[in-house]
Amino acid sequence: MPFANFYGNAGAAQTLAQMIEQKRLAQTILLTGPEGVGKATLARRFGAALLGDAAKIEHDDLSLPANLELIEQREKWTSEKRAEDPLFFSTHPDFVTFAPEGPLRQISIQQMRLLRERAQLKPLRGEYRVFLIDHLDRANEQSANSLLKILEEPPEHLVIITTAENLYDLLPTIRSRSLVLQMSRLEDEEMKEFARAKGLPEAELRIALAEGSPGIAARLDLDEFRNRRALLLAAFECSAGLRPFSDWVKESEWFANSRSEKLDAYLKLGYGLLHDILRALNAKDVLNNRDVQSRIAKIAEVVSFEWLDRAARLLDELVLMARRNIQKTAAMDAMIINLRNT
């Protein structure tokens, strides 16, 4: 691999390495692909190869506990306070990271205005500055349009790298001004290599649950995962009529009282469970949740494909509602009642 400690997606990594080697840098690079496949990691590796001082750049990894804590603390700030002090990370003076923040985890207009201001500053060392906008798909139209003003005519010293899970969540004008590198989930052997290198405990379970995403495998808290999955399994069992709704009411009381638990963390697990229910419905082996295969099989025995289709559509709706800060227990209650009537 052209970059040390980077796993999978050799094509995208090789393209970026060749840019540096040939000194032909695209000024706007868009890394797109599923969550956790290494988009921001590859951006940092690229920045380190171009700018040097890798340790400082890695200090701004958004998955580090200190950075996660800072982002969570800022959720409690008023919107006015966040607007006055837009979030960015820049331990290395020439590598700047802009990340989604606030209760809705969005890229703000204030952050993009700050980016435009800082874009004009010359590098403190070397020839280039690199700006990483992680999860640009979390920018609203106003923020995205503000970014376009710098993409149209970027300073010669500036390289902007953006990441997004879904390429088509971005404005067509942003896509057209970017070199797009599609990143994909890792193969099983690549995931095993990653797990060995990182010394991950319960590696087989992590690999099964992560679905080819090394970032998810590394940061997965298995106890937390099992608790969240148990809640979702109870929700689907009630939805399928295997348990009375009164059982769900007991579960939802805990969910309502756990203020730190975000709805979107559960919804991602929901898709994985539905995928395994679908496989069981078609007499195929469960892939991701093998340790609870018997419960999944019982759900598959009593539901139809139409029920699964409806469940997936309801999860899609909840994903959108979660970004609007909807009341989480009411949303789950509504989903269960809707599915029980399907």
MOJOBEL-V951935 format. One record per residue. N is the residue number from 1. RES is the residue in three letters. SS is DSSP state (h for helix, s for strand, l for the rest). PSI is psi as a letter, one per 40 degrees, with the letter a starting at -180 (NA if undefined). OMEGA is omega in whole degrees, -180 to 180 (none if undefined). Layout:
# MOJOBEL-V951935
n->{N,N}
res->{RES,RES}
ss->{SS,SS}
psi->{PSI,PSI}
omega->{OMEGA,OMEGA}
This chain:
# MOJOBEL-V951935
n->{1,2,3,4,5,6,7,8,9,10,11,12,13,14,15,16,17,18,19,20,21,22,23,24,25,26,27,28,29,30,31,32,33,34,35,36,37,38,39,40,41,42,43,44,45,46,47,48,49,50,51,52,53,54,55,56,57,58,59,60,61,62,63,64,65,66,67,68,69,70,71,72,73,74,75,76,77,78,79,80,81,82,83,84,85,86,87,88,89,90,91,92,93,94,95,96,97,98,99,100,101,102,103,104,105,106,107,108,109,110,111,112,113,114,115,116,117,118,119,120,121,122,123,124,125,126,127,128,129,130,131,132,133,134,135,136,137,138,139,140,141,142,143,144,145,146,147,148,149,150,151,152,153,154,155,156,157,158,159,160,161,162,163,164,165,166,167,168,169,170,171,172,173,174,175,176,177,178,179,180,181,182,183,184,185,186,187,188,189,190,191,192,193,194,195,196,197,198,199,200,201,202,203,204,205,206,207,208,209,210,211,212,213,214,215,216,217,218,219,220,221,222,223,224,225,226,227,228,229,230,231,232,233,234,235,236,237,238,239,240,241,242,243,244,245,246,247,248,249,250,251,252,253,254,255,256,257,258,259,260,261,262,263,264,265,266,267,268,269,270,271,272,273,274,275,276,277,278,279,280,281,282,283,284,285,286,287,288,289,290,291,292,293,294,295,296,297,298,299,300,301,302,303,304,305,306,307,308,309,310,311,312,313,314,315,316,317,318,319,320,321,322,323,324,325,326,327,328,329,330,331,332,333,334,335,336,337,338,339,340,341,342}
res->{MET,PRO,PHE,ALA,ASN,PHE,TYR,GLY,ASN,ALA,GLY,ALA,ALA,GLN,THR,LEU,ALA,GLN,MET,ILE,GLU,GLN,LYS,ARG,LEU,ALA,GLN,THR,ILE,LEU,LEU,THR,GLY,PRO,GLU,GLY,VAL,GLY,LYS,ALA,THR,LEU,ALA,ARG,ARG,PHE,GLY,ALA,ALA,LEU,LEU,GLY,ASP,ALA,ALA,LYS,ILE,GLU,HIS,ASP,ASP,LEU,SER,LEU,PRO,ALA,ASN,LEU,GLU,LEU,ILE,GLU,GLN,ARG,GLU,LYS,TRP,THR,SER,GLU,LYS,ARG,ALA,GLU,ASP,PRO,LEU,PHE,PHE,SER,THR,HIS,PRO,ASP,PHE,VAL,THR,PHE,ALA,PRO,GLU,GLY,PRO,LEU,ARG,GLN,ILE,SER,ILE,GLN,GLN,MET,ARG,LEU,LEU,ARG,GLU,ARG,ALA,GLN,LEU,LYS,PRO,LEU,ARG,GLY,GLU,TYR,ARG,VAL,PHE,LEU,ILE,ASP,HIS,LEU,ASP,ARG,ALA,ASN,GLU,GLN,SER,ALA,ASN,SER,LEU,LEU,LYS,ILE,LEU,GLU,GLU,PRO,PRO,GLU,HIS,LEU,VAL,ILE,ILE,THR,THR,ALA,GLU,ASN,LEU,TYR,ASP,LEU,LEU,PRO,THR,ILE,ARG,SER,ARG,SER,LEU,VAL,LEU,GLN,MET,SER,ARG,LEU,GLU,ASP,GLU,GLU,MET,LYS,GLU,PHE,ALA,ARG,ALA,LYS,GLY,LEU,PRO,GLU,ALA,GLU,LEU,ARG,ILE,ALA,LEU,ALA,GLU,GLY,SER,PRO,GLY,ILE,ALA,ALA,ARG,LEU,ASP,LEU,ASP,GLU,PHE,ARG,ASN,ARG,ARG,ALA,LEU,LEU,LEU,ALA,ALA,PHE,GLU,CYS,SER,ALA,GLY,LEU,ARG,PRO,PHE,SER,ASP,TRP,VAL,LYS,GLU,SER,GLU,TRP,PHE,ALA,ASN,SER,ARG,SER,GLU,LYS,LEU,ASP,ALA,TYR,LEU,LYS,LEU,GLY,TYR,GLY,LEU,LEU,HIS,ASP,ILE,LEU,ARG,ALA,LEU,ASN,ALA,LYS,ASP,VAL,LEU,ASN,ASN,ARG,ASP,VAL,GLN,SER,ARG,ILE,ALA,LYS,ILE,ALA,GLU,VAL,VAL,SER,PHE,GLU,TRP,LEU,ASP,ARG,ALA,ALA,ARG,LEU,LEU,ASP,GLU,LEU,VAL,LEU,MET,ALA,ARG,ARG,ASN,ILE,GLN,LYS,THR,ALA,ALA,MET,ASP,ALA,MET,ILE,ILE,ASN,LEU,ARG,ASN,THR}
ss->{l,l,l,l,l,l,l,l,l,h,h,h,h,h,h,h,h,h,h,h,h,h,l,l,l,l,l,s,s,s,s,s,l,l,l,l,l,l,h,h,h,h,h,h,h,h,h,h,h,h,h,l,l,h,h,h,h,h,l,l,l,l,l,l,h,h,h,h,h,h,h,h,h,h,l,l,l,l,h,h,h,h,h,h,l,l,l,l,s,l,l,l,l,l,s,s,s,s,l,l,s,l,l,l,l,s,s,l,h,h,h,h,h,h,h,h,h,h,h,l,l,l,l,l,l,l,l,l,s,s,s,s,s,l,l,h,h,h,s,l,h,h,h,h,h,h,h,h,h,h,h,l,l,l,l,l,l,s,s,s,s,s,s,s,l,l,h,h,h,l,l,h,h,h,h,h,l,l,s,s,s,s,l,l,l,l,l,h,h,h,h,h,h,h,h,h,h,h,l,l,l,l,h,h,h,h,h,h,h,h,l,l,l,h,h,h,h,h,h,l,l,h,h,h,h,h,h,h,h,h,h,h,h,h,h,h,h,h,h,l,l,l,l,l,h,h,h,h,h,h,h,h,h,h,h,h,h,l,l,l,l,l,h,h,h,h,h,h,h,h,h,h,h,h,h,h,h,h,h,h,h,l,l,l,l,l,l,l,l,h,h,h,h,h,h,h,h,h,h,h,h,h,l,l,h,h,h,h,h,h,h,h,h,h,h,h,h,h,h,h,h,h,l,l,l,l,l,h,h,h,h,h,h,h,h,h,h,h,h,h,l,l}
psi->{i,d,h,i,f,h,h,i,f,d,d,d,d,d,d,d,d,d,d,d,d,e,f,g,h,h,e,h,h,h,h,i,i,i,h,e,e,f,d,d,d,d,d,d,d,d,d,d,d,d,d,i,f,d,d,d,d,d,d,e,h,e,e,i,d,d,d,d,d,d,d,d,d,e,d,e,i,i,d,d,d,d,d,d,g,i,h,i,h,g,d,h,d,e,h,h,h,h,i,i,a,i,d,e,g,i,h,i,d,d,d,d,d,d,d,d,d,d,d,e,h,i,i,d,h,a,e,i,i,h,h,h,h,h,f,d,e,e,h,i,d,d,d,d,d,d,d,d,d,d,d,d,g,i,i,d,e,h,h,h,h,i,i,i,d,h,d,e,e,i,i,d,d,d,d,d,e,i,h,h,h,h,i,i,i,i,i,d,d,d,d,d,d,d,d,d,d,e,f,h,i,f,d,d,d,d,d,d,d,e,f,e,h,d,d,d,d,d,e,h,h,d,d,d,d,d,d,d,d,d,d,d,d,d,d,d,d,d,d,e,e,d,i,i,d,d,d,d,d,d,d,d,d,d,d,d,e,g,d,e,h,i,d,d,d,d,d,d,d,d,d,d,d,d,d,d,d,d,d,d,d,f,f,i,i,h,d,d,f,d,e,f,d,d,d,d,d,d,d,d,d,e,i,i,d,d,d,d,d,d,d,d,d,d,d,d,d,d,d,d,d,d,e,e,f,i,h,d,d,d,d,d,d,d,d,d,d,d,d,d,e,NA}
omega->{-179,180,-179,175,173,-171,178,178,-177,-179,179,-180,-179,178,180,179,179,176,-179,-177,-177,-179,177,-173,167,-175,174,-177,179,176,-176,-179,-175,178,170,-179,173,-177,180,178,179,177,179,178,177,180,180,179,-178,-171,-174,178,-175,-176,179,180,180,178,-179,173,-174,179,178,-176,-178,180,176,-180,179,-180,179,178,-178,175,-178,179,172,179,179,-180,178,179,180,-176,-176,-176,168,178,-180,175,171,-173,-177,176,-175,180,174,-175,176,179,-178,-179,-178,180,-179,169,-172,175,179,177,-179,175,177,177,-179,178,-176,179,-177,-179,179,177,175,178,175,-172,-168,164,180,176,175,173,-177,-178,176,177,174,176,175,-174,-180,179,-179,178,177,178,-177,-177,178,179,-179,-179,-177,174,-175,-175,-170,170,179,175,178,175,177,176,-179,-179,-172,168,-179,177,177,-180,175,179,-176,-180,-175,165,-174,175,-179,178,-174,177,-178,173,-177,-179,177,178,178,177,178,-178,178,-178,-178,-178,-175,175,-178,-172,-177,178,180,-179,180,-176,-173,177,175,-180,-177,179,178,180,-176,-173,-177,172,-171,177,178,179,-178,178,-180,-180,178,178,-179,177,177,179,-179,177,175,180,-178,179,179,180,178,180,179,176,180,180,178,179,-175,176,177,-179,-179,-177,180,-172,-178,-178,-179,-178,-174,177,179,-176,179,177,-179,179,179,178,179,178,179,176,178,179,179,178,-180,175,176,-179,173,-176,-166,-174,-174,-177,176,-175,-177,179,178,-180,180,176,-178,-179,-172,-180,179,175,179,177,179,178,179,179,180,179,178,175,177,180,-180,176,178,-179,-179,179,177,174,180,178,-166,-177,177,180,179,178,-178,179,-178,-180,180,-178,178,-179,-178,none}
